[in-house]
Amino acid sequence: MTFGLYITHPQVRIDPNIPVPKWGLSEIGRARTEQAAGSDWAPRLGRIISSDETKAIETAEILAAAAGVSVEIAADTHENDRSATGFLPPLEFEKAADWFFANPTESFKGWERAVDAQARIVAAFNRVLADHDRNVPIAFVGHGGVGTLLKCHLAKRPIGRDRDQPGGGGNLYCFSLADLSLSCDWTPIETWKGVQRG
């Protein structure tokens, strides 16, 4: 199976004084990504697509170095737009995220609606794959919210937070490039064992 991956950035350096899209990886996040880059699957990637947020680019660049490819930026794969509320402390953010997924056709205090964020990430995903050689493994590096919305689409399931990644960032799911069916659920990037060659 020729595989595709959706990878979420791992832990970031949180700074309420810096816009969220500009946050970079923390030392833990960088170490986890470097461990994943040392896996069997990372060097097999033939393309790596990243959102234009710093934490995603930093994750993608580490994996790209292992694969010997350049990172391609797809600006429309950014996380759901939450700029209306600015930084929210972790507990408040979790409550807001619950509401976001539970009310996909409504906006949480000015946030981009889940249905709109899903339409955006699906359109970007389809655009990239439209001219992609399906024999070449590819990874999309981005964010948990839109990654979950894309996963719901691929699984043909309603939008719901029960399909969200566990334990924060630094996870991936795999799909077949032949038919875009999911072949694994969220798995930590440093422990995923890849797919059988062939």
C-alpha positions in Angstrom: 0.0 0.0 0.0 1.3 3.4 -0.9 0.6 5.5 2.1 -0.4 9.1 2.9 -0.1 10.6 6.4 -1.7 13.4 8.2 0.7 14.5 11.0 0.0 17.0 13.7 2.8 19.1 15.2 3.8 18.0 18.7 4.3 20.2 21.8 4.9 23.9 21.4 6.4 26.7 23.3 3.3 28.6 24.6 3.6 32.3 24.8 0.4 34.4 25.3 2.3 37.5 24.0 3.0 35.9 20.6 0.2 35.1 18.0 -0.6 31.4 18.1 0.4 30.8 14.4 3.9 32.0 15.3 4.5 29.6 18.1 7.4 27.2 17.6 8.1 23.7 18.9 9.2 23.2 22.4 12.3 21.1 23.3 10.0 18.1 23.9 8.2 18.7 20.6 11.4 19.0 18.7 12.9 15.8 20.3 9.8 13.8 19.5 9.9 14.9 15.9 13.6 14.1 15.6 12.8 10.6 17.0 10.1 10.2 14.3 12.5 11.4 11.7 14.8 8.4 12.6 12.0 5.9 11.9 11.8 3.6 8.9 8.8 5.5 7.4 10.1 9.1 7.4 12.8 8.6 4.7 10.2 7.0 2.4 8.2 10.2 2.1 8.4 11.7 -1.4 6.4 14.9 -0.6 5.8 16.9 2.6 3.0 19.5 2.6 2.9 21.9 5.6 0.6 24.7 6.7 2.3 28.1 7.0 2.2 28.1 10.8 5.6 28.1 12.5 5.1 24.9 14.5 4.0 22.9 11.5 6.8 24.2 9.3 9.4 23.3 12.0 7.9 19.8 12.3 7.8 19.4 8.5 11.4 20.6 8.1 12.8 17.9 10.5 10.9 15.2 8.6 11.9 16.6 5.2 15.6 16.5 6.2 15.2 12.7 6.8 13.4 12.3 3.5 15.7 14.4 1.4 12.8 16.6 0.1 11.8 20.2 0.4 8.7 21.3 2.4 5.8 22.6 0.3 3.7 25.3 2.0 -0.1 25.1 1.6 -1.4 28.2 3.4 -5.0 27.1 3.3 -4.2 24.1 5.5 -3.9 26.3 8.6 -5.7 25.5 11.9 -9.2 26.7 12.4 -9.2 30.4 12.7 -9.5 31.2 16.4 -8.1 34.8 16.3 -11.4 36.3 17.4 -10.8 35.2 21.0 -7.0 35.3 21.0 -5.1 33.1 23.5 -7.3 31.0 25.8 -5.8 29.3 28.9 -5.8 25.5 28.5 -9.0 24.7 30.4 -10.9 27.4 28.6 -9.6 26.3 25.3 -10.7 22.7 25.9 -14.2 23.8 26.7 -14.2 26.0 23.5 -12.9 23.1 21.4 -15.7 20.9 22.8 -18.2 23.5 21.7 -16.6 23.9 18.3 -16.9 20.3 17.4 -20.4 19.9 19.0 -21.8 22.8 17.1 -20.2 22.6 13.6 -22.5 25.0 11.8 -22.2 27.7 14.4 -19.3 30.0 15.4 -17.8 30.1 18.8 -17.4 33.8 19.7 -16.2 34.6 16.1 -14.1 31.4 15.4 -14.2 29.9 12.0 -17.0 27.4 11.9 -16.1 23.7 11.9 -18.0 23.1 8.6 -16.1 25.9 7.0 -12.7 24.7 8.3 -13.5 21.2 7.1 -14.5 22.4 3.6 -11.2 24.4 3.5 -8.9 21.5 4.6 -10.7 19.0 2.3 -10.4 21.3 -0.7 -6.7 21.8 0.0 -6.1 18.1 0.5 -8.0 17.3 -2.8 -6.1 20.0 -4.7 -2.7 18.6 -3.6 -3.6 15.1 -4.4 -5.2 16.0 -7.8 -1.7 16.1 -9.5 0.1 13.9 -7.0 1.7 10.6 -8.2 -0.2 8.0 -6.1 2.8 5.8 -6.0 4.8 8.4 -3.9 4.2 8.5 -0.1 3.1 11.9 1.0 2.6 13.6 4.4 0.5 16.6 5.3 1.8 18.3 8.4 -0.6 20.5 10.2 -2.9 20.8 13.2 -5.2 18.8 15.4 -8.5 20.6 14.7 -8.4 20.6 10.9 -6.7 17.2 11.0 -9.7 15.8 12.9 -12.1 17.5 10.5 -10.3 15.9 7.5 -10.3 12.5 9.3 -14.1 12.7 9.8 -14.4 13.4 6.1 -12.2 10.5 5.1 -14.0 8.2 7.5 -17.4 9.4 6.2 -18.4 10.2 9.7 -20.1 13.3 11.2 -17.9 16.0 12.7 -17.3 15.1 16.3 -14.5 15.6 18.9 -14.6 11.8 19.6 -12.5 11.5 16.5 -9.9 14.1 17.8 -6.3 13.1 18.6 -5.6 12.0 22.1 -3.2 13.8 24.5 -2.4 16.9 22.5 -0.2 17.0 19.4 2.4 14.9 17.8 0.2 12.2 16.3 -0.6 10.9 12.9 -3.1 8.8 11.0 -2.4 6.9 7.8 -4.5 6.5 4.7 -4.2 4.6 1.4 -3.4 6.7 -1.6 -5.3 4.2 -3.8 -8.7 4.9 -2.3 -8.1 7.4 0.6 -9.4 4.9 3.1 -8.0 5.2 6.7 -5.6 2.5 7.6 -4.8 3.5 11.1 -6.1 5.7 13.8 -4.2 8.5 15.6 -0.8 7.1 16.7 2.1 9.0 18.3 4.6 10.0 15.6 7.6 8.4 17.4 5.9 5.0 17.9 4.2 4.4 14.5 5.8 1.5 12.8 4.9 2.4 9.2 3.2 0.2 6.6 4.4 -3.0 4.9 6.4 -2.4 1.7 4.8 -3.6 -1.5 
